[in-house]
Amino acid sequence: MLYIIGLGLSDEKDITVKGLEAVKRCERVYLESYTSILMIPKEKLEAFYGREVITATRETVELESDDILRDADKVDVAFLVVGDPLGATTHSDLILRASDLNIPTTVIHNASILTALGATGLQMYNFGQTISLPFYTETWTPESWYDRLEENLQVGMHTLVLVDIKVREQSEENMARGRLIYEPPRFMSPHTAFKQILLTETSRNPPTGTTSSSEVTEDETSTAPRSTTLLPPDQTLALSLSRIGTSTQRIIAGTLSELAALPEEEFGPPLHSVVIVGKRLHPLELEFAGRWCVGGENGAWWKVGKDVYGVEKESR
Amino acid sequence: MLYIIGLGLSDEKDITVKGLEAVKRCERVYLESYTSILMIPKEKLEAFYGREVITATRETVELESDDILRDADKVDVAFLVVGDPLGATTHSDLILRASDLNIPTTVIHNASILTALGATGLQMYNFGQTISLPFYTETWTPESWYDRLEENLQVGMHTLVLVDIKVREQSEENMARGRLIYEPPRFMSPHTAFKQILLTETSRNPPTGTTSSSEVTEDETSTAPRSTTLLPPDQTLALSLSRIGTSTQRIIAGTLSELAALPEEEFGPPLHSVVIVGKRLHPLELEFAGRWCVGGENGAWWKVGKDVYGVEKESR
C-alpha cells in the first residue's frame, strides 16, 4: 500500500492519529519537500515517528518514482506531504503511476492553507480561484495571475494569493557546471508580494497622462491597459497571512497601500500568503478581520469597508 | 482557553495528535452538530477521548454561547467541528464572543471537503466559489446557486456543490405545537442533486418552442431565460463525491445526463457532494477522474472531454 499522508500546517503533531498509525506501519517513509516546507527539522519528524525519513526532491518524485513505488504492492510505503496531500498541488502523477502498477493507494487528508485561511474570518465559500505569485526579476514579471484575479474580483470573490517559495534553486554557475549545489531556500514575504501586485497594477493601468512602462516584460498574452483601475491601492482591502495554524500565527489587514508600506520585518518569518478582499464582503467578515487592521479602530480598513465595499460592522 | 478543533472527514482517528492532546486537557467538550455530521456515534468519540461529549445544536451555539464560554478564561473548553473548524462554515461568531469576553482561542485545523476534493484529481487551484444546493420542494426551488455556478463556468472554473443536509428538522405540526421533536436527518444524494440541477437548467433555458414553466417558483431575482444553454446535459462533465476521506470513498464521473440517470443506490450512503467540471480542464485531471467514469474506456466522459472541453488523455 502507498499511503499519501498530509502533515498539516505547522509541526510534527499536526499529523492525524490515523496518519501517524500508518507512518509507524510503513517500511519506507518519504517526505515531499519541493511544493511546500515544514518549518521544523526533519530529525524532529524522525524522532516522533521512530522512522527514518527520506527527503523526496522534485527529481526523486518525477524521475525516481520507481524507487518510491518499489515493492509497494507488498510492503507499506508512506509519502508525506505538507498541508493536504491533494490540496494545493496534487500528486496525481504518482498516484496514476501506482495505479498503472496495480499498487493500492490510500490518501490521508489534512488541513491546508486553502481552508485554514478561514482563520481570517473570511468565508471559504466566497473565495474564487487561487492564484500563485512568482518572484519577479528585472527581466521577468509574469502577470497571468492578474487576469485570474480580475476574474475573481469582477464577481466579488476573495482571492487567495500563494506566494513563491524557492527551494533547491541552483545558481546559474552551478547549473552550467552541472553541480547539484543548491541556494538557501527563499520565501516571498507579504511585503514583496504587495509591492509586486502594485507594480503590475501600475503597469496594467498606468496613471493618466503616462504610457505603459516599456521596461515591464510580459511573458504571456499582453492585455491593453484599461481605463478603470482594478486595484486602487487606497481603496482595495487585503490581508497578510503568516504562519497560519502555528502558535505564532499573524494576520494583518489593511488597504493595499498600507500593507505595502509596512516594513518586511513586520510580517515575521515564513510561511506567508496574501488575500485580496472581494466586494461581496459580509459585515461579520469585515469585523472579524478588522481586529487585526492597520490603525486599529481608526484604521482605513473601516472607512474603505464602508465607502468602497458598502459594508459596516453590525452591532451584536 | 477555548479550543476550536477540526475533526476531519471520517472517524475518531482523523483528529490531529495536537487536537487529541488538547481535547484530553479540556474540562468540557462540545461537538457542533448542525453544519455537518460525523458518521460515527458520539459514544465512539467519548471512548476515544475519555471525555463526555456534549452535543451543541444550533440553539446551543447561538443562544447559549454563554454556557459554552463559561469560565473558559480559567479552564480549557473544546468545541469540536467536523472538517476544518473554519472551512465550510466559519464559527466566527463564537470566536468574536470569546474575544469580547477576553477569552483566548486556539484553532486546530483539519481536513475539509474543500481540499479533500483533490481526491478527484481536479486541482483545487481551478475551483471557483463553492455553492450550496438546498432541497427543493413542490413550491420552493431556490436558484441563486445557478448564477454563482454560471460565474464560475464563464471563466472555466470547476465548482464544488455542497448538497443539503437536514438535521434537527421539525415537522410543521411539531413546530406549531412547540414540541422539540425532530425528524430523522436527511442527506441529499447526488441523484437528487443532479435531478435538481437539470430541473433548474430546463427552467432557466427551456427547450426551443416551449415557454418557461410557470410552476417553478423562484424566491430570488428572476433571470430571463437565455438563448444559450449553460449546462447541456450531454455535454457537461460532472462528478459525484461520496464519503470522501473514508474507507468506502466513491467517486463517479460522467456527463450530467449519465449521472442523473444512475439509481440513487449507486452512490451509497452519505455524505455526498457534487462537482461541475469547468472548461479549463487539464489532461491529467481528465485522466485521473476518468478512471471512475460511467462506461469505462468507452464512456462519454472521454468523447465529451475531447469534443466539448478540447482535452485528451496524454500518453505518459
Boltz contact constraints between the chains, C-beta under 6 A:
constraints:
  - contact:
      token1: [A, 13]
      token2: [B, 17]
      max_distance: 6.0
  - contact:
      token1: [A, 13]
      token2: [B, 18]
      max_distance: 6.0
  - contact:
      token1: [A, 14]
      token2: [B, 16]
      max_distance: 6.0
  - contact:
      token1: [A, 14]
      token2: [B, 18]
      max_distance: 6.0
  - contact:
      token1: [A, 15]
      token2: [B, 17]
      max_distance: 6.0
  - contact:
      token1: [A, 16]
      token2: [B, 14]
      max_distance: 6.0
  - contact:
      token1: [A, 16]
      token2: [B, 16]
      max_distance: 6.0
  - contact:
      token1: [A, 17]
      token2: [B, 13]
      max_distance: 6.0
  - contact:
      token1: [A, 18]
      token2: [B, 13]
      max_distance: 6.0
  - contact:
      token1: [A, 18]
      token2: [B, 14]
      max_distance: 6.0
  - contact:
      token1: [A, 84]
      token2: [B, 111]
      max_distance: 6.0
  - contact:
      token1: [A, 84]
      token2: [B, 115]
      max_distance: 6.0
  - contact:
      token1: [A, 86]
      token2: [B, 118]
      max_distance: 6.0
  - contact:
      token1: [A, 86]
      token2: [B, 119]
      max_distance: 6.0
  - contact:
      token1: [A, 87]
      token2: [B, 115]
      max_distance: 6.0
  - contact:
      token1: [A, 87]
      token2: [B, 118]
      max_distance: 6.0
  - contact:
      token1: [A, 87]
      token2: [B, 124]
      max_distance: 6.0
  - contact:
      token1: [A, 90]
      token2: [B, 118]
      max_distance: 6.0
  - contact:
      token1: [A, 90]
      token2: [B, 123]
      max_distance: 6.0
  - contact:
      token1: [A, 92]
      token2: [B, 121]
      max_distance: 6.0
  - contact:
      token1: [A, 92]
      token2: [B, 284]
      max_distance: 6.0
  - contact:
      token1: [A, 92]
      token2: [B, 288]
      max_distance: 6.0
  - contact:
      token1: [A, 107]
      token2: [B, 119]
      max_distance: 6.0
  - contact:
      token1: [A, 109]
      token2: [B, 111]
      max_distance: 6.0
  - contact:
      token1: [A, 109]
      token2: [B, 116]
      max_distance: 6.0
  - contact:
      token1: [A, 109]
      token2: [B, 245]
      max_distance: 6.0
  - contact:
      token1: [A, 110]
      token2: [B, 111]
      max_distance: 6.0
  - contact:
      token1: [A, 111]
      token2: [B, 84]
      max_distance: 6.0
  - contact:
      token1: [A, 111]
      token2: [B, 109]
      max_distance: 6.0
  - contact:
      token1: [A, 111]
      token2: [B, 110]
      max_distance: 6.0
  - contact:
      token1: [A, 112]
      token2: [B, 115]
      max_distance: 6.0
  - contact:
      token1: [A, 114]
      token2: [B, 115]
      max_distance: 6.0
  - contact:
      token1: [A, 114]
      token2: [B, 124]
      max_distance: 6.0
  - contact:
      token1: [A, 115]
      token2: [B, 84]
      max_distance: 6.0
  - contact:
      token1: [A, 115]
      token2: [B, 87]
      max_distance: 6.0
  - contact:
      token1: [A, 115]
      token2: [B, 112]
      max_distance: 6.0
  - contact:
      token1: [A, 115]
      token2: [B, 114]
      max_distance: 6.0
  - contact:
      token1: [A, 115]
      token2: [B, 115]
      max_distance: 6.0
  - contact:
      token1: [A, 116]
      token2: [B, 109]
      max_distance: 6.0
  - contact:
      token1: [A, 118]
      token2: [B, 86]
      max_distance: 6.0
  - contact:
      token1: [A, 118]
      token2: [B, 87]
      max_distance: 6.0
  - contact:
      token1: [A, 118]
      token2: [B, 90]
      max_distance: 6.0
  - contact:
      token1: [A, 119]
      token2: [B, 86]
      max_distance: 6.0
  - contact:
      token1: [A, 119]
      token2: [B, 107]
      max_distance: 6.0
  - contact:
      token1: [A, 121]
      token2: [B, 92]
      max_distance: 6.0
  - contact:
      token1: [A, 123]
      token2: [B, 90]
      max_distance: 6.0
  - contact:
      token1: [A, 124]
      token2: [B, 87]
      max_distance: 6.0
  - contact:
      token1: [A, 124]
      token2: [B, 114]
      max_distance: 6.0
  - contact:
      token1: [A, 125]
      token2: [B, 130]
      max_distance: 6.0
  - contact:
      token1: [A, 128]
      token2: [B, 128]
      max_distance: 6.0
  - contact:
      token1: [A, 128]
      token2: [B, 129]
      max_distance: 6.0
  - contact:
      token1: [A, 129]
      token2: [B, 128]
      max_distance: 6.0
  - contact:
      token1: [A, 129]
      token2: [B, 157]
      max_distance: 6.0
  - contact:
      token1: [A, 130]
      token2: [B, 125]
      max_distance: 6.0
  - contact:
      token1: [A, 151]
      token2: [B, 155]
      max_distance: 6.0
  - contact:
      token1: [A, 155]
      token2: [B, 151]
      max_distance: 6.0
  - contact:
      token1: [A, 157]
      token2: [B, 129]
      max_distance: 6.0
  - contact:
      token1: [A, 245]
      token2: [B, 109]
      max_distance: 6.0
  - contact:
      token1: [A, 284]
      token2: [B, 92]
      max_distance: 6.0
  - contact:
      token1: [A, 288]
      token2: [B, 92]
      max_distance: 6.0
